[in-house]
């Protein structure tokens, strides 16, 4: 029986191919029969029948048949559902009816209905009217709806069929068309204005009068300013002012998450999901993930008042004059082409004349700062993607970038990745987000008070607004104790916030072990990464793995306590953990080479640099200078993997009160914080013992060694489920007490005492 079933399974694809070839052949035969008379009597019969039934619309029928045969041959007919077939039928019948109504004067009219049908068949053979089928459908439609009503209903049905076939929204299509027409009209108007300006400039040059130039702000409003004084600016300067754009985006509705099944969140049972698909994860009853989780709302965050920028244009134009005069005084011929005003700094884009070296402009940084009375300036030469040099000057009044307005941006709301987080705004005032899954690890460094902790809070808050606890889990390490302690109790945490440096090293070792377990699981399932694994689990309706984000708030403290273990764990995670869905974020306020070692820096490609005290610290973080010229208070350089140069941003600000409101909202959904006990046990068992103290497992280990008559490190590891270092210390302690002999190569150590002797000295161990 099994052989017969196998034969039928093997023959079924062949039958499908043969049937498809016959369908294609029939379509070609009909096509040739309608076009020529070279197919004999059968072709004449086919043409006579189809023309009588459909008239001219019959010429389209063979193309549908050939298309159906080709799709069947390629195996795509499995994806064709009844709705797709019905849509095609409606389109074809609608075309026949429209054709018949359009040629209504050719429709046959007999003394009675049957005679009318016979005449319509005969006229269809001659290519008049819509044939027998078109006459039947059209006569019924006209009798019921009239000619105009028939047009409306038929066209409506055909549009609906097209929407069902293509899946394209008509509303979206109209919006796209409207936007395209708007862009074309703006481009045309701009070209006309430029042409008129060029003509005016030619006339003014003949009259040798000071020229007028246009300021284009962020809203493209036109302001004409006549240059006064000795310096005459004869170029169009485009000013991009983000504060002009006061239109707030529409409120974002956070979709409520459906009720979820319980899931496990430990080691192999624990994990992450793909960036593009929400996968159901079964959390065990011990977990603190609520069965029905509600995402926090943006109303929990505060709004900040916009800064008044009425006099900004005058100030900017005054600085443009000073800037050009300064460069002219030092023999540098350059013009300001565009000004971009951001929340904290304003960038003046300068285009040097041919023959002017960029290095000469860079060397004038101190002189430019002196003439502009600026506290500090930064020169970006050249600006990536532009033939210009950027001179970044601090604003007289800064504008706070709230985390709420960046969370409301399209870049964040339209991102499918659960690890998308907000950074702030760039120089032009555009919201900037990043995807941790693509980084895949990140280093954050800067001096005290520069904005690192706010950046970490912004990052964590972004994940809380984007992902549920079964999609992303967090491991927070805070040696400073006070920075991340308020996140204790949220269901996204695998374990409580780790504050002891020694436990932090054990937590990193657990993350390495979790990564190893996940790779073993991927190998068993024949997949390469967590996204492929979760897709497979979704198809099989099994558990999926959440992403894990490990955040270290202060690396310097960990490197002082356990530098070897911490560096090894960070390097292993940075090298291998991306495909396992584990991502690492390391922050430090001491960016020195003994903290950010070369091995750590080589394996963490994405960096964020806040203000530092020296160029050496900037080179430690970014491998280049620049961070020493930042202003602090959220002013940062973002250097993601793959970028040619760092990008200057103003970091989004979130207050402690806002963090507390978001965390309290999430905590209200959990009756009591319950963490993963097995992870806590592993961290406790891996906790190193201080020198000079007696390990609490020593007595049990001695008793076990005496009973078995053997002593080895691996045996203690398996028996007590401890790490190599702790087991080695136990063996050393036994050797010091004379319980076991010395190390003898590959041989197990000799046990020197008997059970009776151990009972005598048991109380003294």
N, C-alpha and C positions, 0 to 999 in steps of 0.2 A: 504493500500500500504506500509506503513512504517513497519508493522509487517512482510510482505513478505520479504522486504529488510533485515530486521534483521535476519530472518530465513536463508536467502541465505548467509549472512555474517557468521552466526554461522556454516552453513554446509560446507562452502568452506574450512576451515582447515581440517575438517574430510575427505572431498574428496581428499585433497592433501595427507593426511596420508595413505588413502586406496590405492591411486595410487602409492605412494612410496613403500608400502609393496608389491604390485604386481610387480613393477620393480625389487625389491630385489629378489623376488621369481623366476622371469624369469632368472635373472643372476645366481642364485644358480642352477636352473634346467639345464641351458646351461653348467655350470661348471661340474655338475655331469654327464651329457650326454657325454661330451668330455672325461672325465676321466674313466668312467665305462660304462657298458651296462645294468645297473639296472633300467633304466627309460622307458623301454618298447619300443613300435614301435615309439612313438613320439620322444623319445630320440635318437633312431637310425636315424630318419629323420633329426633331428637337427644336429647330428654329420656329417651325409652324406653331408648335404647342406653346413655347415660352413667349413668343411675340403675341399670340392670341390672348394669353393670360395676363402678361405684364406690359406689353408694348415696348417702348424704348427703355424703360427702367430695367428690362431683363438683361441688358448688356452689363450691368453691374453684378448680377448674380454669380457668374463664374468666378469672379475675383474673390467673393466671400467663400465659395467652395474651396478654391485653391488655398486660401489663407487657413481655413479650418484643417485641411489636409496637412499643410506644413506644420502647424502647431501640434497636431496629433502625432506626426512623425518625430518631432523633437521632444515629445513627452510633456508639453506644456498644457495639454487639455485637462490635466488633473487639477490645475489651478482655476479652471473656468467653472464658475458656479452658475446657478439658474438666473441670477440677477444679471450676469454678464450676457448670457444668451438672450434674455428678454430685452435688454437694452439694444442689442444689435437688431433684433426683430422689429422693435419700435422704430428705430432709425430708418430701416429699409422700407417698412410700410408707410412711415410718414413721408419719405421721399416720393413713393408711388402716389400717395394721395395729393401731395402738393403739385406734382407733375400733372396729375389728372385735372385738378381744379384750374391750374394755369392754362391748360388746353381745353377748357370747358366747352368752347364753341365747337370743338371737334367731337364732343361726346355724342354717341348715337342716341336717337330718340325714336322709338317704335310706338305702335298703337297700344301695345300692352307691354308689361314688364319683361316677360320672357323674350319677346321679340327684341326689346332693347338690349338684353344681355347677349343675344345671338349677334346682333349688329355690332356691339362693342367688341366681341371676339374677332369678327371679321375685320373691323377697322384696326384692331391691335396688330393683326398680321401685316397690315399695310403700314404700320408705324404711326397710326393716328390715335390720339386719346391715350388713356392709361390702361387699355386692355380690359379683360373681364374682371379681374380682381380689383383693379383701380376703380372701375365703374361701380361695382357692388359697394366698396367701402365709401367712395365719395358720395354716391347717391344717398346712402344712409346718413352720412355726416351732414350733407347740405340740408336734407329734410329735417334733421334734428336741430342743427345749430345755424344754418345759413352759411353763406360763403365767407363772410368776415369772421363769424364765430368759429368756423372750421379752421381758418388760417391761425387764429389765436391759440386754439387748443392743440392743433397739430405741432405748431412751432414750440409751444411750451413743453409738450411731451418729448420732442426731439432734444431740446436743451437739457431736460432732466436726464435723458438717456446718455447724453454726452458727459454730463457731470458724473454719473454713475460709472461710465466706462473709464474716464481719465482720472477721476478722483481729484480734479482741480476745482477749487472753490470759485464760484462766479464772483463773489464779493472780493476775494483776494485778487482775482484777475482784473476787476475794475479798478481796485486801488492801485495795482501795479501800473495799469495803463494811465491812470490819473497822475501818478508820480512821474512817469516817463514824460508825459506831456508838459508837466510843470517844469521838470528839469530842462527840457528842450527850450521852452519859452524863456526861462531864466538865462540859459546860455545865449539865446538869440539876443535878448535885451542887453546882456553884458557885452556882447560883441559890438552891438550898435553904439553903446555908451563909450566903449574903448575907441571906436572909430571916430566918434565926435570929439573925444578928448585929444586924440592925436591931431585932428584938424585944428582944434583950438590952440594946442601947443605950438604948431607951426606958425600960426598967426601971431602968437605972443612973442615968439623968438624974433620975428621981423620987427616988432615994435620995441624989443629989448626991455620988456617990463618983467617984474618979478612974477613967477608963475604961481598958479594955484594947484594944489594937490588934494587928493581925496583920502579921507580916513574911512576905512571899512571896518566897522566893529563886528562883533560876533553875530549881530543880527543883520549885517550888511546895510546898515543905515548910512546915508551919505552926509558927510559934514565937510564943507569947504572952508579951508583955513588959509588965509593969505600969510605968507612968510614975512616976518618983520625982522629987521636987524641985518647984520652983514652976511650971515650965512643963509644962503638961499637953497632950500630943499626942492629938487626938481624931479622927484620920483613919487610914484604911488606907494604909500605905505599901508599895508593891511594890518589892522589891529584886531587881534582875537582876544576878546575879554569875556571870560567865562561868567563873570558876575552879571553880564547883561541878560543872560538867559534865565529869566525868572520863572519860566513856565515849569510847574512841577509835573512830574509824570503822573499818570493815572494811578490810583491806589491799586496795589497788587493784592489779589485774593490768594491767600495761602490755602491750597486744597487740603481738606481733611483726609488723613490717611485712613484706609479701611482697616477693619479689625484684622489682626494678624495672628497666625498660628504660633504656639510656643516653639522656641528654638534653643539650641545649645550654643554657648559662646565660649568654649574652652578649646585650647590647643587645636587638634584636628577638627573637633566639632564646631569650633569657633571660626569666624572668617568674614569676608567681604563680598560685595556684589559688583557687577559691571557698572561702568559709568553711564551707560545709556539705557539700562533696563532696571526697573524696580523688581527685585526678586523676593518672594516670600521667604522668611527665615524663621525656623522654629526655635524659639527660646525656651529653655527649660524652665520648670516652675520655680527653680531656685533663683532665676534671674530676676532683676528688678525692672525688666521691660514690661510696661503695661500692655494688656491685650489690645486696647484701643488707644493709640498714641495720637495726640493732637499737636501739630506743628505750632510753634510760637508765632504770634502775629506782630507785624511791623509797628503796630500802635504802641507796643511796649517801649519803643525807642523814642528819643527826643528829637525835636526839630530845632535848628539853630537859625537865627535871623541872618539874612543876607547883608553883606556890607554895602553901604552906599558908595557908588562909584561915579558920581556926577562930574567930579573934577579930574577924573583919571586921564582923560584925553589931553587936557592941557599939561598935566605933569609928564605924561609920556612924551608929548611932542617937545617939551622943554629938554627932557633927557636925551631925546634923539639928536637935537641940535648940539648939546654938550658932547655927546658921544662922537659925532662926526667931526666937530671942531677939534676935539682932543686928538683924534687920529690924523687929521690934516696937519696939526701942529708938529706931529712926529713923523711926517712924511709918508703916511699911509693913506692911500687913496681908496676909500671904501664907502659904500652907501648902505643905509638901513633899508631893507626890503620889506620886512614884516616884523610885527611885534605881537607876542603871545603873552597875555597876562594870565597867570595862574593864581591859585589861592595864596601862595607864599612868595613866589618870585615872578619876575617878568623877564622873558627872554627876547632879546633884540637880535634878529637875524641879519647879519651883515654880509654883503657880497663884495669881496675885494675886487679891485680892477685887475685886468690881466698883468702879470708880472709881479704882483704883490705876494710875498711869501706869507703863508699862514702862521709860521713860527714868529714872524714879526708882530702880528696882532696878539699872539699869546703872551709875548714878552711885555706887552703894555698893560697887563692886568692891574698892577699896583697903581699906575698912573691913571687908568680909567676909574678905579675905585676912589682915588683921591679927588678927581674932578667931579665925580658924581656924589661925593660925600657918602659913599656906601660902606657899610661895615665889612662886607666881604662880597666878592664876586667870583663867579666860576665861568671859565671859558671852555666851550665844547667845540673843538676844531678837528674836522668839520662835523656838522650835524649829520647823523646817519641818514642816507637817502636824499640829502639836499646839497646843492652846491653853495653852501653858506656856512658862516661861522656863528655860533650862538654865544651871546654874552648874557649870562644870567645874573640879574640884579635883584636884591631883596626888595619886596614891596614895603612902602611906608606903613601900611596897615594890612595885617594878615586876615584871612578868612578861614574859619574852622570848617573842615570837611567832615560832616557827620556820617557815621556808618549807615544811617538809615537811607540817605539819598543815594549811596552807592548800592545798597541792597535793593533799592527800587529800580535800578538801571536795567536795561534790556540785556546787557552782557551777563548779568548775574541770573536774572529770572529765566532767561532762555537757555542757560547752560544745563545740559543733561547730567553732567558729572556731579556726583555727590560730594566730591572733594573740592569743589569750586569755592574760593574765598575771595573777599574783597581786600584791596590794598589801599585805595584812595583815588586821587585825581592827578592827572599829569599836568604839564605846564599850560596846556590849552583848556584845562577844565574838564577833560573827558574822563569818565569813570574807568578805572583799571581793575580788572579781576585777573585771577590766575587759577590754574588747575593743578593741584598738588599731585594728581595722578600722572601728569606729564613731566613733572620736574626731575625726578620723583622724590628727592629729598632736598631740604633747604637749610641754609645756615643764616642765622640772624645775629648781627653783632653791632655794637655801638657803645658809646660811653654812657655812664649813669645819667638818667633823665632825658635821654635822646628820643625815647618813644618805643623801646623794645617791648615792654610789658603791655602797652596799649596795642601794639601790633599783634602780639600773641592773643590777647583777649578778642581782638577783631577777627582773627583767624578762627578761633574756637567758636565764636558767636556765629560766624558765617556757616560753619559746618552744622551747628545746631539748628539754624534756619533752613538748611537744605536737606539734611539727612535724618532719618529715624534711627533709633538705637540698633535696629537689626540691619542697618545698612552701613553704618560707620561706628566703630568703638574706639575709645580713647584710652591711652595710658599717659598720665600726666606726672612728670617728675619735677618737683619744685624744692630744691635744697634751701631756698630762701624762706620757705614755710608760708609766707604771707601772700604771695603773688597769685597762686592758683587754688588756694584752699577753699574759696567760695564755690568751686565746682563740685565739691564733695556731695554726693547724694543724687546726682543726675544719672539717669539710666544708661547714658552713653559710656560711662566709665566701666572698665573691666575690673579695676581694683581702686581702692581709695587713692587719693593723691599721695604720691611717694615723697616724703620729706627728708628721710635719712639717706645720706650718700651711700652707705653700704648696701642698704636695701635697693637703692637705685641701680647699683651694679648688678644685683641679682635680678631685678626687673628687666634689665637689658638682656641678660643671659636667657631669661624666659622668652623674650621676643625672638632671640636667635633660635631657640629650640622650637618655638612655634613656626618660624619660617621653615625650618628643616622638616617638621611634620607635614606642613602644607605641601612642600615639594614631593614628599613621599606619596601623599594623597593624589597629587596631580599625575605622578607617574603611574599609579595604579589605575587611574581613569583615562590615561592616554591623552592628556591635555598639557598645554605648555604654560598657561598662566591662569590667574584667578577669573578673568573674564570668560575664557573658554570653559572653565570648570563650572562656573555659575550658569552659563547658558545650557550646558549639558544637564545640570541638576534641575533647571527650570523645565526642560523638555521631559525629564523623567519624573517631575513633581516630587523632587527630593529637597533636602535642606541645602541652602546656599551659604557661602562664607561672607561675613562682613569685612570691609576694609578696616585696618587697624592703623591709627595715627599715634605715634609715640612722640611726645613733646618734652624736651628738656629745657627748662627755663634758665638754668645757670650751669654751664658746662665746667666752669673753672673750679667750683667746689668739688665736683665729682673727680676731676683730674688730680686734685690734691689728695683725695682719700684713696682711690683705687685707679691710678692712671692706666695700668696695664690692662685690667679687665675692661674698663670703660672704653678705651681706645680700640681694643680688639672687637668688642661687641658692636660698637658704632661702625667700624670698617666692614664687618661681615654683613650687617644690615644694609649699609649703603651700597655694597657691591651686589647683593643678591635679592634683597627683600622686595624690590619693585614688582616682579612678576607674582610674588606671593601675596600682594595686596597690603603690604606693611610699609608705611612711609614714616620718615624720620624728620623731625624739625629740631634743630639744635640752636640754642640762643646763648650768648655770653656777653658780659659787659667788659671783659678783659681780652681783647683780640690780639693776644701775643702768641708767638710761635710755640710756646710750651703748652698752651691751651688748645689752640687751633693748629694741631700738628700737620705736617705735610701729608701724612697718610689720610687724615680726616678730610682735609681740604680737597685732596685729589678725588675722593669718592663722593663728595657732596657738591654737585655742579652748580646748583642754583643758590644765589646769595642775596641777602638784603643788608645793606650797610646804612646805619644811621651815623649821626655826627660822631667823629672820633677826634682825639687830641692831636694826632700827628699823622704825617704821610706814611710813616712806617706801618702804623696800624691799618691804614686804608689799604696798603699793599698786601697786608696779611689777609684781609677779607676779600678784596676784589682783584688782587694781582695788579693793581694800578692805583694811582692817586686820585683824589677827588672827594672822598668822604670827609677829609679834614676841613673842607670848605662848606660843609652843610651847616644849616642854621640851628638844628635841633628842633625839638617839639614836633616830631613827626616828619621832618624833612628827611627823605631817604633816597638811596640809589638802589634800584631794582635791577638785578643782573641775572635773568633766568638762563637756563641752559639753552644754547644755540644762538644767543644774542651776541652781536658784535661789540656792542658798547652798553654800559649800564644806562638805565632810564631814570630820570629824576622825577619823583612823585612827592605829593603831600599826603601822608598817611591819614587814613580815616580815623576819627576820634570816637571812642566809646567810653563813657564815664563808668565809674564803679557802680553808681546807682542803676544805670541801664543794664549792666551785667547782672546785678542782683535781681532786677525785675525779670529778666529772661530766665535766669536759673530758678527763681522761685516759681515761675509759671510751669517749668518743666518738672520741678520737684513735686508740685501739687498732684501730678498724675501718678506718683509712686507713693504707696503707703509707707514703705520703709526701704531704705537703701540696702540692697542685698548684692554683694559682690561675688566674684568667682572664687570659691573657697580653695579649689585645687591650685589656682595660680598663687594665692596667698601662701598656701602650704609650701609650694615649691620655692617661693622667695624666702620663706623662713628657714627652710632646710638648707638652702644654698647660702644663707647668711654667714659670712666668714667670722671666725672666732678671734678675739683679740689675743695677741701674744701675752703669755703669763697667766691666762685664765684657763680653767679646766673645762673642756667640752662636756656638755651634759650627756652626750652619748658615749663617753669614754668607758664608763662601767659596763654598759650594755655591750659595747664592742668587745671589751676584754672577755666578758662571759661567753659571747658568741665564738670568739677565736679559741678559747679554751675548750669549749664543747666540741667544736668541729676539728680541732687539732691542726688547723691551717690558718695562715694569715696572709692576706694580700689586699692591695688597694681596691682592685676590681670587685673582690668578694664583698668588701664593706659597702661599696657603692650600690651593688645590687641588693644587699640585705637591708640596708637602712635608707635606700633611695636618696643618697646625698651626692654631692659633686666630687670631682677628683681631688680638689684642693683640701676639702675637709677630711676626706678619707685618708689622704696622705698624712695630714697632721695627726690623725688618730693613730696611725701606724708608728709615726715618729714618737708620739707620747708613750706608746707601749714599749718601744725600744728603749727609751730613757728609763723606764721603770723595770727593765729587765724581763719583761713578759715574753717578748719575741726576740729572735736573733737579728743579726745584721742582714743587710741586703746581699744576696748571693746571685746576682745576674737574673736569669730567667726562672730560677728555682723559687718556690714559695718560701717565705720566712719560717724558721723553725720556732715552734711554741715551746718555751722553756719551763713552764709550770703546769702542774696537773690540776684537776678539778678540786682535789682536796686542798692543795696549796692556795688555790684561788679563794676558797671559802674562808681560809684563815686571814688572808690579807684584804678581803673584800671591803671591810670597813675603812681601811686606810687608803684605798684607791681614790 
